Amino acid sequence: REQYFSVLSIPKSLQEEILSRDQWLQRKDAPKYREAFTLTQDFPKAHFAIQDPFVVLEAGLSLEQTKRLMKAAEIFIPWRKGPWKLYNLEIDAEWRSDFKWNRFARKELFYQKKVLDIGCNNGYFLYRIAEYKPEFALGIDPIHRLKFAFDWISSFAPPLPIAMEMLGVEDLPLFQPVFDTVLLMGILYHRKDPISTLSACKSALKKGGKLVVECLTIPGEEPVALFAKERYLNMRNTYFIPTVSCLQNWLFRAGFTDITLCYDAKLDSTEQRKTKWAPVDSFLEFTDPMDRNKTIEGYPSQKRTIFIATKP
């Protein structure tokens, strides 16, 4: 921590907040997650590689160690982001996160850059970023189960310039404007005030820094947003679902320039689906089985849209 606190110019007030949240790792379900570390504590350090679509941490294991690896990995079910290859175990998560990654990833966003991944989940994108040799990449997500998962995976890895802390969007104003690239992937529609969220992202960016924002969108040419009565795709914590032009206007109103569309297409069940490692309702269960262009609630079904925008 001292290393990245210095590299990212983390102010004292934020350092104290980060350290205070370590208490979350003492919650009543913590022993369950700590058991994963106990099961794999004697494992050899792994070699890190990207073998698309997998993030790979690979080394030899005995048959008995392999059985313990499987038992430990099952503790973190459901695996939402992936896929991973940990030693000889392939983990097929609910999301093929490599699909999303390959839509926007480019060396100039990450090489020797300071990067912030907001809502990083178990850290899949942090490892993809690591391949591009960033100066440092920090992931934030305020869910302690995901911090345990990230730390467990990282216990196998060689030293890499990545870390994760249990912070949220509301903590962004505590950062200095030091990041070259900020990722906001699949977060914006969970926020009640999208403009304030985008402005908070801008506050953490350097002048000339890039925001990569990926968001649910709906079809339509008008700059409007859908606001579901109760749920959208069976999610209660989903608020404004914009059209592409509406999302572009949000970025403009938040003060970004050079707002460039780099992806816009419908989602399907090849990218998000129920798997052995994520035995949960997913894309097919959230859309109308008679008309995949509609959600289970009857709203227009989702697209996925990515913009890259610049802080002037």
Buried (B, 14 or more C-beta within 10 A) or exposed (E): EEEBBEBBEBEEEBBEBBEEBEEBBEEEEBEEBBEBBEBBEEBEEBEBEBEEBBBBBBEEBEEEBBEBBEEBBEBBBEBBBBBBBBBEBEBBBBBBBBBBBEBBBEEEBBEEBBBBBBBBBBBBBBBBBBBBEBBBBBBBBBBBBBBBBBBBBBBBBEEBBBBBBBBEBEBBEBBEEBBBBBBBBBBBBBBEEBBBBBBBBBBBBBEEBBBBBBBBBBEBEEBBBBEBEEBBBBBEEBBBBBBBBBBBBBBEEBBBEEBEEEBBEEBEEEBBBBBEBBEBEBBBBBBBEEEBEBBBBEBBBBBBBBBBBBBE
